[in-house]
Amino acid sequence: MGSVKTTHLVLHTACILALITILVGCKSITPEEAFYQYKYPLALKGFKDRDSKNTGQGDYALNKMNVGVAAMMAGDYYDAQNAFHNAALIMDNTETGKSQGIASLFFAEGVKVFKGEPYERAMTHCYLGLSCLSYSDYNDAEIAFKRALLSDKSSKKEQYQDDFGLAHYLIGSIFYRTGAIDNAQIACSRLAACTSGLNIDEPADTSLTLFIELGYSPIKTRDPVLKSLDVITPRRYPERYVEVYIDGQYVGQSKRLVDITHQANTVGRTGKDLVQSVKGVVAEAGAILLPGGSILRSVISQPDLRTCSLLPGEIHVLSCDAGEGLHTVTLKFFDKKHRELKEYEQTHYYIPVNPENENIYLFRSGPYKHNVYCKKEKTT
């Protein structure tokens, strides 16, 4: 009898331990965590779930941006195109949120409709255009890249209103492909002006284009002095450039098209910042003069710290002439002292190049990504 009780106790304990193990093993991770663990399909699912629970316009565009970036990394250009298109509809709509003009004096910035900074809007359109290019849709791609340049022009400082190199490169590439050579040359000159002489390769000279994203975009934090305002806070990353090898042969070093941190830092102050400063003064006065004033201060003077944190710190490009067929692409990353970052090296197998299609690939840096395999039978 005692042995039976003991057996039941052992089984009961084993079941509890097994359940605990299952629960611990099944601990959910956020979409952001999945993204930075390179579990892009899982991240995409998580961002889609979050987006589906969105009940208003406040974070609509931000949620769509997150879905779009995760979809791009997962290779799902259909979902990416839809997500960026929907994000752009809100970001480009000058009527959205206009009725909040007076109300903005009385509510925290974070409750308003997220429309992004100029660089976030420009990146949304660049990604949208790239997703269109994946289907060789030159017309919609051109529209998207033009809107990216228009987004950059909303920077407040004139010298920074036409320096989004990625957009100039992409629109120039479209002009070459559609035979608008004069426009392509104008894009080349503008690209050279904002990237220290970088040029756009003509389609006849290249069959493979690699866009390589490095590091992390900056985030917003609360200004330690003017607490009702935000400040741009860079996130550190070691990689600074990439060497590219095709089938074991060195083909060149990547060139930087855009520095997102620089773009964030050169947006300039806007009328919104003046409103935020006034709100800070009003809130501080209320905290001193009114009963419950500290609550007033915490409600109306909070800056909007929302950003699309999935964006890279910078985007590089390398174009080369690769033969038709499947190729092995190796990326070797280096820091600012030209030291190779061994743990960042990536090798991508079975990358197809088809002269009948656009052969554009988007990669992102990160430690311990190592080998990535496409299916052998995959065609572009």
MARDRENGU-923352 format. One record per residue (C-alpha): x, y, z; residue in three letters. Coordinates in pm, 1 decimal. Layout:
@x=X; y=Y; z=Z; drenmar=ALA
...
END
This chain:
@x=0.0; y=0.0; z=0.0; drenmar=MET
@x=281.0; y=235.7; z=94.3; drenmar=GLY
@x=458.1; y=165.8; z=-232.3; drenmar=SER
@x=143.9; y=257.0; z=-428.4; drenmar=VAL
@x=116.0; y=591.7; z=-242.6; drenmar=LYS
@x=483.4; y=655.3; z=-305.6; drenmar=THR
@x=440.7; y=578.4; z=-671.9; drenmar=THR
@x=143.2; y=816.2; z=-695.7; drenmar=HIS
@x=342.6; y=1088.0; z=-517.0; drenmar=LEU
@x=637.2; y=1042.7; z=-752.5; drenmar=VAL
@x=410.7; y=1056.3; z=-1058.0; drenmar=LEU
@x=230.6; y=1361.4; z=-921.1; drenmar=HIS
@x=561.0; y=1538.6; z=-859.4; drenmar=THR
@x=689.4; y=1442.9; z=-1202.9; drenmar=ALA
@x=377.2; y=1582.6; z=-1365.8; drenmar=CYS
@x=414.0; y=1912.4; z=-1180.0; drenmar=ILE
@x=779.9; y=1938.5; z=-1280.8; drenmar=LEU
@x=694.3; y=1857.4; z=-1640.7; drenmar=ALA
@x=422.4; y=2123.5; z=-1641.1; drenmar=LEU
@x=663.3; y=2380.6; z=-1496.8; drenmar=ILE
@x=920.0; y=2288.5; z=-1760.2; drenmar=THR
@x=661.1; y=2330.6; z=-2036.7; drenmar=ILE
@x=543.5; y=2664.7; z=-1900.8; drenmar=LEU
@x=899.7; y=2795.7; z=-1866.4; drenmar=VAL
@x=995.8; y=2663.7; z=-2207.8; drenmar=GLY
@x=688.8; y=2823.5; z=-2363.7; drenmar=CYS
@x=751.2; y=3166.1; z=-2213.2; drenmar=LYS
@x=642.0; y=3413.7; z=-2477.1; drenmar=SER
@x=875.9; y=3676.5; z=-2611.9; drenmar=ILE
@x=785.4; y=4016.6; z=-2747.9; drenmar=THR
@x=790.2; y=4078.6; z=-3123.3; drenmar=PRO
@x=1086.4; y=4311.7; z=-3068.4; drenmar=GLU
@x=1279.3; y=4036.1; z=-2890.1; drenmar=GLU
@x=1197.4; y=3791.1; z=-3168.3; drenmar=ALA
@x=1312.9; y=4044.6; z=-3427.7; drenmar=PHE
@x=1652.5; y=4094.4; z=-3266.3; drenmar=TYR
@x=1690.4; y=3717.7; z=-3222.6; drenmar=GLN
@x=1647.1; y=3693.4; z=-3603.6; drenmar=TYR
@x=1319.8; y=3504.7; z=-3563.4; drenmar=LYS
@x=1162.1; y=3721.4; z=-3829.4; drenmar=TYR
@x=850.5; y=3510.3; z=-3905.5; drenmar=PRO
@x=773.8; y=3497.8; z=-3531.5; drenmar=LEU
@x=831.4; y=3872.9; z=-3501.2; drenmar=ALA
@x=602.7; y=3932.7; z=-3798.5; drenmar=LEU
@x=328.0; y=3725.0; z=-3640.5; drenmar=LYS
@x=366.3; y=3915.1; z=-3312.8; drenmar=GLY
@x=349.7; y=4256.1; z=-3477.8; drenmar=PHE
@x=47.2; y=4147.7; z=-3680.9; drenmar=LYS
@x=-126.5; y=4034.0; z=-3361.9; drenmar=ASP
@x=-48.3; y=4367.7; z=-3197.1; drenmar=ARG
@x=-175.0; y=4554.2; z=-3502.1; drenmar=ASP
@x=-498.6; y=4356.1; z=-3507.8; drenmar=SER
@x=-568.7; y=4467.8; z=-3149.7; drenmar=LYS
@x=-520.2; y=4833.7; z=-3238.2; drenmar=ASN
@x=-842.5; y=5019.6; z=-3155.9; drenmar=THR
@x=-768.0; y=5365.1; z=-3294.3; drenmar=GLY
@x=-542.7; y=5574.4; z=-3512.5; drenmar=GLN
@x=-297.0; y=5669.9; z=-3237.0; drenmar=GLY
@x=-39.1; y=5396.4; z=-3304.0; drenmar=ASP
@x=-180.4; y=5276.6; z=-3636.8; drenmar=TYR
@x=107.2; y=5396.5; z=-3855.8; drenmar=ALA
@x=370.4; y=5283.1; z=-3604.9; drenmar=LEU
@x=219.1; y=4935.5; z=-3585.5; drenmar=ASN
@x=208.9; y=4915.0; z=-3965.9; drenmar=LYS
@x=574.5; y=5023.9; z=-3985.9; drenmar=MET
@x=673.6; y=4746.9; z=-3745.2; drenmar=ASN
@x=478.2; y=4491.0; z=-3947.6; drenmar=VAL
@x=640.1; y=4617.7; z=-4265.5; drenmar=GLY
@x=999.3; y=4606.0; z=-4138.6; drenmar=VAL
@x=951.8; y=4256.6; z=-3994.5; drenmar=ALA
@x=792.3; y=4141.9; z=-4320.9; drenmar=ALA
@x=1086.2; y=4279.6; z=-4523.6; drenmar=MET
@x=1332.0; y=4087.7; z=-4306.9; drenmar=MET
@x=1117.0; y=3774.0; z=-4334.2; drenmar=ALA
@x=1114.5; y=3806.0; z=-4713.3; drenmar=GLY
@x=737.4; y=3860.2; z=-4721.8; drenmar=ASP
@x=720.1; y=4152.1; z=-4964.2; drenmar=TYR
@x=345.6; y=4122.1; z=-5013.5; drenmar=TYR
@x=272.0; y=4188.7; z=-4645.8; drenmar=ASP
@x=547.1; y=4451.6; z=-4638.4; drenmar=ALA
@x=393.3; y=4639.9; z=-4930.6; drenmar=GLN
@x=48.1; y=4642.3; z=-4772.5; drenmar=ASN
@x=180.3; y=4749.0; z=-4431.7; drenmar=ALA
@x=393.9; y=5036.4; z=-4560.9; drenmar=PHE
@x=116.2; y=5151.3; z=-4793.3; drenmar=HIS
@x=-126.2; y=5174.8; z=-4499.9; drenmar=ASN
@x=132.2; y=5346.5; z=-4278.4; drenmar=ALA
@x=196.3; y=5602.8; z=-4552.4; drenmar=ALA
@x=-174.5; y=5681.3; z=-4582.7; drenmar=LEU
@x=-172.4; y=5811.5; z=-4224.9; drenmar=ILE
@x=173.5; y=5970.6; z=-4237.0; drenmar=MET
@x=99.2; y=6165.4; z=-4555.6; drenmar=ASP
@x=-251.5; y=6273.8; z=-4456.9; drenmar=ASN
@x=-223.4; y=6638.6; z=-4353.9; drenmar=THR
@x=-583.7; y=6631.7; z=-4225.1; drenmar=GLU
@x=-516.0; y=6352.3; z=-3976.0; drenmar=THR
@x=-491.4; y=6495.3; z=-3628.7; drenmar=GLY
@x=-552.0; y=6856.8; z=-3743.1; drenmar=LYS
@x=-855.2; y=6885.7; z=-3513.4; drenmar=SER
@x=-625.6; y=6821.0; z=-3219.9; drenmar=GLN
@x=-459.9; y=7163.0; z=-3254.7; drenmar=GLY
@x=-627.2; y=7322.4; z=-2952.0; drenmar=ILE
@x=-652.5; y=6996.4; z=-2760.3; drenmar=ALA
@x=-276.5; y=6947.2; z=-2794.2; drenmar=SER
@x=-228.7; y=7208.7; z=-2524.3; drenmar=LEU
@x=-410.5; y=6988.6; z=-2275.4; drenmar=PHE
@x=-303.3; y=6632.6; z=-2351.1; drenmar=PHE
@x=22.0; y=6440.0; z=-2360.0; drenmar=ALA
@x=190.7; y=6410.2; z=-2699.6; drenmar=GLU
@x=181.4; y=6030.2; z=-2683.2; drenmar=GLY
@x=-198.9; y=6017.5; z=-2711.3; drenmar=VAL
@x=-195.8; y=6187.0; z=-3052.9; drenmar=LYS
@x=-176.8; y=6019.2; z=-3392.9; drenmar=VAL
@x=174.9; y=5892.3; z=-3465.3; drenmar=PHE
@x=292.0; y=6026.2; z=-3801.4; drenmar=LYS
@x=664.1; y=5981.2; z=-3756.5; drenmar=GLY
@x=959.5; y=6213.0; z=-3804.5; drenmar=GLU
@x=1072.1; y=6303.8; z=-4159.2; drenmar=PRO
@x=1329.4; y=6023.0; z=-4164.6; drenmar=TYR
@x=1068.8; y=5766.4; z=-4052.4; drenmar=GLU
@x=830.3; y=5879.3; z=-4325.5; drenmar=ARG
@x=1112.8; y=5871.1; z=-4581.0; drenmar=ALA
@x=1208.6; y=5518.2; z=-4475.2; drenmar=MET
@x=845.2; y=5407.0; z=-4497.8; drenmar=THR
@x=832.8; y=5522.0; z=-4860.3; drenmar=HIS
@x=1174.8; y=5374.2; z=-4942.4; drenmar=CYS
@x=1069.0; y=5034.5; z=-4806.6; drenmar=TYR
@x=738.4; y=5063.1; z=-4992.3; drenmar=LEU
@x=924.0; y=5136.9; z=-5314.6; drenmar=GLY
@x=1162.6; y=4844.9; z=-5262.3; drenmar=LEU
@x=868.0; y=4610.8; z=-5212.5; drenmar=SER
@x=722.0; y=4741.8; z=-5541.0; drenmar=CYS
@x=1056.0; y=4679.9; z=-5712.8; drenmar=LEU
@x=1043.0; y=4317.3; z=-5600.8; drenmar=SER
@x=747.3; y=4286.0; z=-5841.4; drenmar=TYR
@x=919.1; y=4503.0; z=-6109.2; drenmar=SER
@x=649.0; y=4765.0; z=-6052.8; drenmar=ASP
@x=853.5; y=5066.9; z=-6162.2; drenmar=TYR
@x=565.4; y=5312.7; z=-6168.5; drenmar=ASN
@x=459.4; y=5265.7; z=-5804.9; drenmar=ASP
@x=823.7; y=5237.3; z=-5697.1; drenmar=ALA
@x=900.7; y=5574.1; z=-5857.0; drenmar=GLU
@x=602.8; y=5733.5; z=-5681.0; drenmar=ILE
@x=717.2; y=5593.9; z=-5346.1; drenmar=ALA
@x=1076.1; y=5715.2; z=-5387.2; drenmar=PHE
@x=957.4; y=6062.8; z=-5488.1; drenmar=LYS
@x=744.4; y=6074.7; z=-5174.5; drenmar=ARG
@x=1047.1; y=5971.3; z=-4969.8; drenmar=ALA
@x=1231.7; y=6277.0; z=-5104.0; drenmar=LEU
@x=926.8; y=6491.4; z=-5030.8; drenmar=LEU
@x=922.4; y=6359.5; z=-4672.3; drenmar=SER
@x=1286.0; y=6460.7; z=-4629.6; drenmar=ASP
@x=1200.2; y=6814.4; z=-4737.1; drenmar=LYS
@x=986.4; y=6855.4; z=-4424.6; drenmar=SER
@x=1305.4; y=6884.6; z=-4217.2; drenmar=SER
@x=1311.8; y=7237.8; z=-4075.5; drenmar=LYS
@x=1670.7; y=7323.3; z=-4168.6; drenmar=LYS
@x=1705.2; y=7395.4; z=-4538.7; drenmar=GLU
@x=2052.5; y=7238.9; z=-4572.0; drenmar=GLN
@x=1909.3; y=6905.1; z=-4458.2; drenmar=TYR
@x=1599.2; y=6901.6; z=-4679.7; drenmar=GLN
@x=1752.3; y=6707.5; z=-4967.4; drenmar=ASP
@x=2013.4; y=6480.3; z=-4809.2; drenmar=ASP
@x=1835.8; y=6143.3; z=-4788.8; drenmar=PHE
@x=2088.1; y=5953.5; z=-4999.7; drenmar=GLY
@x=1894.9; y=5626.0; z=-5007.3; drenmar=LEU
@x=1599.4; y=5791.5; z=-5179.7; drenmar=ALA
@x=1823.1; y=5966.3; z=-5434.8; drenmar=HIS
@x=1994.5; y=5635.6; z=-5514.4; drenmar=TYR
@x=1666.3; y=5449.7; z=-5554.7; drenmar=LEU
@x=1494.4; y=5712.9; z=-5768.5; drenmar=ILE
@x=1805.6; y=5741.0; z=-5986.1; drenmar=GLY
@x=1806.8; y=5364.5; z=-6036.7; drenmar=SER
@x=1442.7; y=5379.7; z=-6147.2; drenmar=ILE
@x=1517.4; y=5659.5; z=-6394.3; drenmar=PHE
@x=1798.7; y=5455.1; z=-6549.3; drenmar=TYR
@x=1572.4; y=5152.0; z=-6581.3; drenmar=ARG
@x=1293.4; y=5351.3; z=-6744.3; drenmar=THR
@x=1524.1; y=5538.9; z=-6981.1; drenmar=GLY
@x=1490.2; y=5882.1; z=-6817.2; drenmar=ALA
@x=1865.7; y=5941.3; z=-6840.2; drenmar=ILE
@x=1859.0; y=6317.9; z=-6777.6; drenmar=ASP
@x=1660.2; y=6267.5; z=-6455.7; drenmar=ASN
@x=1894.3; y=5984.1; z=-6356.9; drenmar=ALA
@x=2194.1; y=6213.2; z=-6392.0; drenmar=GLN
@x=2025.8; y=6478.3; z=-6176.6; drenmar=ILE
@x=1964.7; y=6212.9; z=-5910.1; drenmar=ALA
@x=2332.4; y=6111.9; z=-5938.1; drenmar=CYS
@x=2449.5; y=6467.7; z=-5876.5; drenmar=SER
@x=2221.0; y=6505.3; z=-5573.4; drenmar=ARG
@x=2335.2; y=6171.1; z=-5437.6; drenmar=LEU
@x=2699.0; y=6271.7; z=-5480.3; drenmar=ALA
@x=2632.7; y=6597.1; z=-5294.2; drenmar=ALA
@x=2503.5; y=6420.8; z=-4983.0; drenmar=CYS
@x=2727.0; y=6112.1; z=-4981.4; drenmar=THR
@x=3074.9; y=6243.6; z=-5064.8; drenmar=SER
@x=3068.9; y=6145.8; z=-5430.0; drenmar=GLY
@x=2878.5; y=5815.2; z=-5439.2; drenmar=LEU
@x=2747.3; y=5729.2; z=-5785.4; drenmar=ASN
@x=2459.7; y=5518.3; z=-5919.1; drenmar=ILE
@x=2553.6; y=5217.4; z=-6130.4; drenmar=ASP
@x=2365.3; y=5188.2; z=-6458.2; drenmar=GLU
@x=2163.1; y=4865.6; z=-6501.0; drenmar=PRO
@x=2379.5; y=4762.6; z=-6794.8; drenmar=ALA
@x=2681.8; y=4752.4; z=-6566.4; drenmar=ASP
@x=2534.2; y=4555.1; z=-6279.8; drenmar=THR
@x=2314.0; y=4249.8; z=-6229.3; drenmar=SER
@x=2303.3; y=4230.5; z=-5848.7; drenmar=LEU
@x=2233.8; y=4502.8; z=-5590.3; drenmar=THR
@x=2273.9; y=4445.4; z=-5217.5; drenmar=LEU
@x=2130.6; y=4683.3; z=-4959.2; drenmar=PHE
@x=2289.7; y=4615.9; z=-4621.2; drenmar=ILE
@x=2144.9; y=4759.9; z=-4301.0; drenmar=GLU
@x=2383.7; y=4822.3; z=-4012.5; drenmar=LEU
@x=2319.1; y=4883.2; z=-3644.1; drenmar=GLY
@x=2022.3; y=5043.9; z=-3472.5; drenmar=TYR
@x=1832.2; y=5365.5; z=-3525.5; drenmar=SER
@x=1826.5; y=5617.1; z=-3238.8; drenmar=PRO
@x=1545.3; y=5638.7; z=-2986.2; drenmar=ILE
@x=1382.2; y=5933.3; z=-2814.1; drenmar=LYS
@x=1429.3; y=6000.9; z=-2444.2; drenmar=THR
@x=1302.0; y=6278.2; z=-2221.7; drenmar=ARG
@x=1513.3; y=6593.4; z=-2217.9; drenmar=ASP
@x=1674.0; y=6604.9; z=-1870.9; drenmar=PRO
@x=1642.0; y=6986.2; z=-1859.1; drenmar=VAL
@x=1334.4; y=7072.0; z=-2067.3; drenmar=LEU
@x=1140.0; y=6773.9; z=-1946.7; drenmar=LYS
@x=843.1; y=6835.4; z=-2173.7; drenmar=SER
@x=1065.5; y=6784.3; z=-2481.4; drenmar=LEU
@x=1238.1; y=6479.4; z=-2624.1; drenmar=ASP
@x=1601.6; y=6435.2; z=-2724.7; drenmar=VAL
@x=1749.5; y=6200.5; z=-2982.7; drenmar=ILE
@x=1954.7; y=5929.5; z=-2813.0; drenmar=THR
@x=2184.0; y=5718.7; z=-3035.5; drenmar=PRO
@x=2216.3; y=5345.4; z=-2983.6; drenmar=ARG
@x=2567.9; y=5211.5; z=-3009.9; drenmar=ARG
@x=2677.6; y=4947.9; z=-3258.6; drenmar=TYR
@x=3028.2; y=4850.2; z=-3371.4; drenmar=PRO
@x=2987.1; y=4776.5; z=-3743.3; drenmar=GLU
@x=3079.6; y=5054.7; z=-3986.6; drenmar=ARG
@x=3124.5; y=4897.0; z=-4329.1; drenmar=TYR
@x=3102.5; y=4566.3; z=-4511.3; drenmar=VAL
@x=3321.3; y=4370.4; z=-4749.2; drenmar=GLU
@x=3124.2; y=4158.2; z=-4995.9; drenmar=VAL
@x=3238.2; y=3828.8; z=-5146.9; drenmar=TYR
@x=3054.8; y=3646.0; z=-5427.0; drenmar=ILE
@x=3137.5; y=3275.0; z=-5453.2; drenmar=ASP
@x=3447.9; y=3335.3; z=-5243.7; drenmar=GLY
@x=3577.4; y=3623.8; z=-5458.1; drenmar=GLN
@x=3606.5; y=3976.2; z=-5316.0; drenmar=TYR
@x=3389.0; y=4217.1; z=-5515.9; drenmar=VAL
@x=3400.7; y=4536.3; z=-5313.1; drenmar=GLY
@x=3327.2; y=4739.3; z=-5002.3; drenmar=GLN
@x=2984.5; y=4874.8; z=-4921.4; drenmar=SER
@x=2911.3; y=5247.7; z=-4945.0; drenmar=LYS
@x=2688.4; y=5427.2; z=-4697.0; drenmar=ARG
@x=2374.2; y=5578.7; z=-4846.6; drenmar=LEU
@x=2211.5; y=5720.6; z=-4535.0; drenmar=VAL
@x=2290.0; y=5765.1; z=-4165.8; drenmar=ASP
@x=1960.5; y=5745.4; z=-3976.7; drenmar=ILE
@x=2104.2; y=5896.8; z=-3658.3; drenmar=THR
@x=2225.0; y=6197.7; z=-3856.7; drenmar=HIS
@x=1882.5; y=6226.2; z=-4016.3; drenmar=GLN
@x=1716.1; y=6218.6; z=-3674.1; drenmar=ALA
@x=1949.6; y=6482.5; z=-3534.5; drenmar=ASN
@x=1894.6; y=6723.9; z=-3823.7; drenmar=THR
@x=1514.3; y=6728.4; z=-3828.0; drenmar=VAL
@x=1511.2; y=7063.2; z=-3644.4; drenmar=GLY
@x=1267.3; y=7198.4; z=-3391.3; drenmar=ARG
@x=907.3; y=7248.0; z=-3497.7; drenmar=THR
@x=596.5; y=7433.4; z=-3384.4; drenmar=GLY
@x=507.0; y=7120.8; z=-3192.7; drenmar=LYS
@x=814.7; y=7172.3; z=-2976.8; drenmar=ASP
@x=702.4; y=7525.4; z=-2892.4; drenmar=LEU
@x=364.6; y=7385.2; z=-2787.1; drenmar=VAL
@x=542.3; y=7126.5; z=-2574.7; drenmar=GLN
@x=752.9; y=7396.6; z=-2407.5; drenmar=SER
@x=438.0; y=7595.6; z=-2325.8; drenmar=VAL
@x=277.6; y=7282.3; z=-2187.1; drenmar=LYS
@x=582.6; y=7227.0; z=-1968.8; drenmar=GLY
@x=562.1; y=7579.9; z=-1827.7; drenmar=VAL
@x=186.7; y=7548.7; z=-1770.9; drenmar=VAL
@x=229.0; y=7211.6; z=-1603.5; drenmar=ALA
@x=505.6; y=7335.1; z=-1373.7; drenmar=GLU
@x=295.5; y=7636.3; z=-1272.5; drenmar=ALA
@x=-1.3; y=7409.7; z=-1211.5; drenmar=GLY
@x=209.9; y=7180.8; z=-996.9; drenmar=ALA
@x=295.1; y=7475.2; z=-774.2; drenmar=ILE
@x=-35.0; y=7661.1; z=-767.2; drenmar=LEU
@x=-307.7; y=7400.2; z=-797.7; drenmar=LEU
@x=-424.8; y=7117.6; z=-572.2; drenmar=PRO
@x=-323.1; y=6795.7; z=-739.8; drenmar=GLY
@x=-90.4; y=6993.2; z=-964.3; drenmar=GLY
@x=165.3; y=6714.0; z=-981.9; drenmar=SER
@x=-95.9; y=6502.0; z=-1158.8; drenmar=ILE
@x=-154.9; y=6784.3; z=-1407.5; drenmar=LEU
@x=217.5; y=6802.7; z=-1476.1; drenmar=ARG
@x=243.9; y=6429.0; z=-1537.9; drenmar=SER
@x=-57.1; y=6429.9; z=-1771.9; drenmar=VAL
@x=-2.6; y=6723.1; z=-2007.9; drenmar=ILE
@x=374.5; y=6768.3; z=-2026.3; drenmar=SER
@x=481.5; y=6420.0; z=-2133.1; drenmar=GLN
@x=677.5; y=6426.5; z=-2462.2; drenmar=PRO
@x=602.6; y=6179.8; z=-2738.3; drenmar=ASP
@x=883.2; y=5922.7; z=-2722.6; drenmar=LEU
@x=740.0; y=5689.9; z=-2987.3; drenmar=ARG
@x=974.2; y=5583.2; z=-3265.7; drenmar=THR
@x=1005.1; y=5289.4; z=-3501.2; drenmar=CYS
@x=1291.2; y=5124.9; z=-3313.6; drenmar=SER
@x=1328.1; y=4849.7; z=-3575.5; drenmar=LEU
@x=1494.3; y=5082.2; z=-3825.5; drenmar=LEU
@x=1869.0; y=5038.1; z=-3882.1; drenmar=PRO
@x=2135.3; y=5291.2; z=-3789.3; drenmar=GLY
@x=2256.1; y=5324.3; z=-4148.6; drenmar=GLU
@x=2203.2; y=5168.5; z=-4490.5; drenmar=ILE
@x=2481.9; y=5070.8; z=-4729.6; drenmar=HIS
@x=2480.1; y=4952.8; z=-5089.0; drenmar=VAL
@x=2696.8; y=4746.1; z=-5319.2; drenmar=LEU
@x=2620.8; y=4671.3; z=-5683.8; drenmar=SER
@x=2816.8; y=4425.7; z=-5894.9; drenmar=CYS
@x=2794.0; y=4220.2; z=-6209.8; drenmar=ASP
@x=2722.9; y=3859.5; z=-6112.4; drenmar=ALA
@x=2652.3; y=3585.0; z=-6360.6; drenmar=GLY
@x=2317.7; y=3415.8; z=-6399.1; drenmar=GLU
@x=2250.7; y=3132.3; z=-6155.8; drenmar=GLY
@x=2280.8; y=3058.4; z=-5785.0; drenmar=LEU
@x=2554.4; y=3230.8; z=-5584.1; drenmar=HIS
@x=2705.4; y=3230.3; z=-5237.6; drenmar=THR
@x=2718.1; y=3579.6; z=-5085.2; drenmar=VAL
@x=2944.8; y=3641.1; z=-4785.9; drenmar=THR
@x=2934.4; y=3963.1; z=-4583.6; drenmar=LEU
@x=3227.0; y=4056.9; z=-4359.2; drenmar=LYS
@x=3173.2; y=4345.3; z=-4119.4; drenmar=PHE
@x=3435.3; y=4586.3; z=-3984.9; drenmar=PHE
@x=3446.0; y=4848.0; z=-3710.0; drenmar=ASP
@x=3569.2; y=5207.0; z=-3738.4; drenmar=LYS
@x=3928.8; y=5094.6; z=-3673.9; drenmar=LYS
@x=3905.8; y=4851.6; z=-3967.3; drenmar=HIS
@x=3903.7; y=4547.0; z=-3741.3; drenmar=ARG
@x=3696.0; y=4257.4; z=-3866.4; drenmar=GLU
@x=3400.1; y=4163.7; z=-3647.4; drenmar=LEU
@x=3425.5; y=3786.0; z=-3681.2; drenmar=LYS
@x=3100.1; y=3714.5; z=-3499.7; drenmar=GLU
@x=2910.8; y=3934.4; z=-3750.2; drenmar=TYR
@x=3013.9; y=3747.4; z=-4064.2; drenmar=GLU
@x=2722.3; y=3613.7; z=-4270.1; drenmar=GLN
@x=2713.1; y=3368.3; z=-4558.3; drenmar=THR
@x=2400.6; y=3342.0; z=-4770.2; drenmar=HIS
@x=2377.7; y=3035.2; z=-4992.8; drenmar=TYR
@x=2185.1; y=2981.4; z=-5316.1; drenmar=TYR
@x=2120.3; y=3350.5; z=-5388.9; drenmar=ILE
@x=1959.6; y=3354.7; z=-5735.1; drenmar=PRO
@x=2049.0; y=3600.9; z=-6008.4; drenmar=VAL
@x=1812.8; y=3607.9; z=-6305.1; drenmar=ASN
@x=1877.5; y=3862.6; z=-6582.4; drenmar=PRO
@x=1504.0; y=3877.8; z=-6654.3; drenmar=GLU
@x=1419.3; y=4009.3; z=-6306.0; drenmar=ASN
@x=1529.5; y=4266.9; z=-6050.5; drenmar=GLU
@x=1803.8; y=4109.6; z=-5838.8; drenmar=ASN
@x=1782.5; y=4327.2; z=-5527.6; drenmar=ILE
@x=1846.5; y=4185.4; z=-5182.9; drenmar=TYR
@x=1815.3; y=4337.9; z=-4837.6; drenmar=LEU
@x=2040.1; y=4215.3; z=-4555.9; drenmar=PHE
@x=2082.8; y=4328.8; z=-4196.6; drenmar=ARG
@x=2385.3; y=4305.2; z=-3971.1; drenmar=SER
@x=2389.4; y=4133.3; z=-3634.1; drenmar=GLY
@x=2612.4; y=3903.6; z=-3430.2; drenmar=PRO
@x=2593.7; y=3527.2; z=-3479.9; drenmar=TYR
@x=2362.0; y=3525.5; z=-3782.5; drenmar=LYS
@x=2622.7; y=3318.0; z=-3968.5; drenmar=HIS
@x=2483.4; y=3093.8; z=-4244.3; drenmar=ASN
@x=2152.4; y=3154.1; z=-4417.5; drenmar=VAL
@x=2019.3; y=2913.1; z=-4677.8; drenmar=TYR
@x=1773.2; y=2980.4; z=-4955.9; drenmar=CYS
@x=1603.2; y=2684.1; z=-5116.9; drenmar=LYS
@x=1808.0; y=2551.7; z=-5406.2; drenmar=LYS
@x=1506.9; y=2546.7; z=-5633.4; drenmar=GLU
@x=1420.5; y=2911.8; z=-5559.2; drenmar=LYS
@x=1415.5; y=3143.0; z=-5859.4; drenmar=THR
@x=1394.8; y=3521.1; z=-5871.5; drenmar=THR
END
